[in-house]
């Protein structure tokens, strides 16, 4: 009678139990890492949009703003529609960047603490005095402030 080399049922169940334990302990860490990656991506989008608004306002001499729209969840870079534009002027359309559906962005005036609907970049690329919170669904958040010296949006420790 020929013997075949194989694993027993007990050995297979033991390996399955060990793998289940490892996956069960690693899953919360993996989910936290994924949440952090999504929040970092959305915060990076915000910082990029601010630099794009500064570039456009310096070039066009117009005010640009960044708004958070909750449905669908997105950041919108736009210029004030009330400004009269010449017919031949090169007018750029608003940019819309979709965020993760569980992300919330809040703009708050630094001095008064009042919630405002947008972050404004004045002609010449000057940022308004705003504190921005990018919050993901489970409470993880990044905080940014407009730095008046460097005129950049910088991450604050909160």
C-alpha positions as CSV (number, residue, x, y, z in Angstrom):
1,X,0.0,0.0,0.0
2,X,1.3,3.4,-1.0
3,X,1.4,6.2,1.6
4,X,0.8,9.8,0.4
5,X,2.3,12.8,2.2
6,X,-0.6,15.0,3.3
7,X,-1.8,17.2,6.2
8,X,-4.2,15.8,8.7
9,X,-7.6,17.4,9.4
10,X,-6.3,18.5,12.9
11,X,-3.3,20.3,11.3
12,X,-5.5,22.1,8.9
13,X,-7.9,23.2,11.6
14,X,-5.0,24.4,13.8
15,X,-3.6,26.5,11.0
16,X,-7.0,27.9,10.3
17,X,-7.5,28.9,14.0
18,X,-4.1,30.6,14.1
19,X,-4.9,32.6,10.9
20,X,-8.3,33.6,12.2
21,X,-6.7,34.9,15.4
22,X,-4.1,36.9,13.5
23,X,-6.7,38.4,11.2
24,X,-9.0,39.2,14.1
25,X,-6.2,41.1,15.9
26,X,-4.9,42.9,12.8
27,X,-8.3,44.1,11.5
28,X,-8.8,47.0,13.9
29,X,-5.3,48.2,13.1
30,X,-5.9,47.9,9.4
31,X,-9.2,49.7,9.6
32,X,-7.5,52.6,11.6
33,X,-4.8,52.8,8.9
34,X,-7.3,52.9,6.1
35,X,-9.3,55.7,7.9
36,X,-6.1,57.7,8.4
37,X,-5.2,57.2,4.7
38,X,-8.6,58.5,3.6
39,X,-8.4,61.5,6.0
40,X,-4.9,62.3,4.8
41,X,-6.0,62.1,1.2
42,X,-8.9,64.5,1.8
43,X,-6.8,66.9,3.8
44,X,-4.1,66.8,1.0
45,X,-6.9,67.7,-1.5
46,X,-7.8,70.7,0.7
47,X,-4.2,71.9,0.9
48,X,-3.8,71.5,-2.9
49,X,-7.0,73.4,-3.6
50,X,-5.8,76.3,-1.4
51,X,-2.5,76.5,-3.3
52,X,-4.5,76.3,-6.6
53,X,-6.8,79.1,-5.5
54,X,-3.8,81.2,-4.5
55,X,-2.2,80.6,-7.9
56,X,-5.4,81.5,-9.7
57,X,-6.1,84.6,-7.6
58,X,-2.6,85.9,-8.2
59,X,-2.9,85.3,-11.9
60,X,-6.5,86.6,-12.4
61,X,-6.6,89.3,-9.8
62,X,-9.9,87.9,-8.6
63,X,-11.2,86.4,-5.4
64,X,-11.4,82.6,-5.3
65,X,-13.1,80.5,-2.7
66,X,-13.3,76.9,-1.5
67,X,-16.6,75.6,-0.4
68,X,-17.6,72.2,1.2
69,X,-20.7,70.7,-0.3
70,X,-22.1,67.8,1.8
71,X,-24.2,66.1,-0.9
72,X,-22.3,64.8,-2.8
73,X,-19.4,65.1,-0.5
74,X,-16.9,67.4,-2.3
75,X,-14.7,70.5,-2.1
76,X,-15.5,73.1,-4.7
77,X,-13.0,75.7,-6.0
78,X,-14.9,78.6,-7.5
79,X,-14.7,82.4,-8.2
80,X,-17.4,84.8,-7.2
81,X,-20.0,84.7,-9.9
82,X,-21.0,88.3,-9.2
83,X,-17.8,89.7,-10.7
84,X,-18.3,91.1,-14.2
85,X,-16.0,89.2,-16.6
86,X,-15.1,90.5,-20.1
87,X,-16.3,88.4,-23.0
88,X,-12.8,87.5,-24.2
89,X,-11.4,86.7,-20.8
90,X,-10.2,83.2,-20.2
91,X,-12.7,82.1,-17.4
92,X,-12.0,78.8,-15.8
93,X,-14.8,76.6,-14.6
94,X,-15.2,75.6,-10.9
95,X,-13.1,72.6,-9.9
96,X,-14.9,70.0,-7.9
97,X,-13.0,67.3,-6.0
98,X,-15.0,64.5,-4.5
99,X,-14.2,63.4,-1.0
100,X,-15.0,60.2,0.9
101,X,-18.7,60.1,1.7
102,X,-18.0,60.1,5.5
103,X,-15.8,63.2,5.4
104,X,-16.9,66.5,6.8
105,X,-15.1,69.8,6.3
106,X,-15.8,72.8,8.6
107,X,-14.5,76.4,8.1
108,X,-14.4,78.5,11.2
109,X,-13.2,82.1,11.6
110,X,-10.0,82.2,13.7
111,X,-10.9,85.3,15.7
112,X,-14.6,85.0,16.3
113,X,-15.0,81.2,16.2
114,X,-18.0,81.6,13.9
115,X,-18.6,78.9,11.3
116,X,-18.4,80.3,7.8
117,X,-19.4,78.7,4.5
118,X,-16.1,79.0,2.6
119,X,-12.4,79.7,2.7
120,X,-11.6,82.9,0.7
121,X,-8.4,83.6,-1.2
122,X,-8.3,87.3,-2.0
123,X,-6.6,88.8,-5.1
124,X,-2.9,88.3,-4.7
125,X,-3.3,85.0,-3.0
126,X,-4.0,86.2,0.5
127,X,-5.8,83.7,2.7
128,X,-8.7,84.7,5.0
129,X,-8.2,84.1,8.8
130,X,-9.7,80.6,8.9
131,X,-9.3,77.4,10.9
132,X,-10.3,74.3,8.9
133,X,-11.3,70.9,10.3
134,X,-11.3,67.8,8.1
135,X,-13.2,65.1,10.0
136,X,-13.8,61.6,9.0
137,X,-16.9,59.7,10.1
138,X,-15.5,58.0,13.2
139,X,-14.1,61.2,14.9
140,X,-10.6,61.2,13.4
141,X,-9.8,64.8,12.3
142,X,-7.1,67.0,10.9
143,X,-7.0,70.7,11.8
144,X,-5.5,73.5,9.7
145,X,-5.0,77.2,10.1
146,X,-4.2,80.0,7.7
147,X,-0.6,81.1,8.6
148,X,-0.5,84.9,8.1
149,X,3.3,85.0,7.9
150,X,3.8,82.4,5.2
151,X,0.3,82.8,3.7
152,X,-0.1,79.0,3.7
153,X,-2.6,76.6,5.2
154,X,-0.6,74.7,7.8
155,X,-1.6,71.8,10.0
156,X,-2.2,72.7,13.6
157,X,-1.9,70.5,16.7
158,X,-5.2,70.2,18.4
